[in-house]
Amino acid sequence: MVDTVFYMSFCDPDLPEGTQFLGGLIVAAETLDTALTVSWLTGCNPGGEVEIAGPLPVEAFRPEYIGRLLNRAEIEAAARKPH
């Protein structure tokens, strides 16, 4: 089982302001190369520029948000809240 994830944020700076964000992705992977490959193979990489954070602990995120393209509201909901 993979115990790390990478967060990817996609944007297209050529789009009008306010529409540049294309989505975010939390992908379970041990390495950055694997995370990028998985993003393409699953169709969750919309292209554009990408910023990446990680590796991060998989426990930091709610499982239902891992492995799919997320909108802004979903990204805010994806992090597990400390008790």
Buried (B, 14 or more C-beta within 10 A) or exposed (E): EEEBBBBBBBBBEEEEEEEBBBBBBBBBBEEEEBBBBBBEEEEBBBEBEBEBEBBBEBEBBBEEBBBBBBEEEBBEBBBEEEE
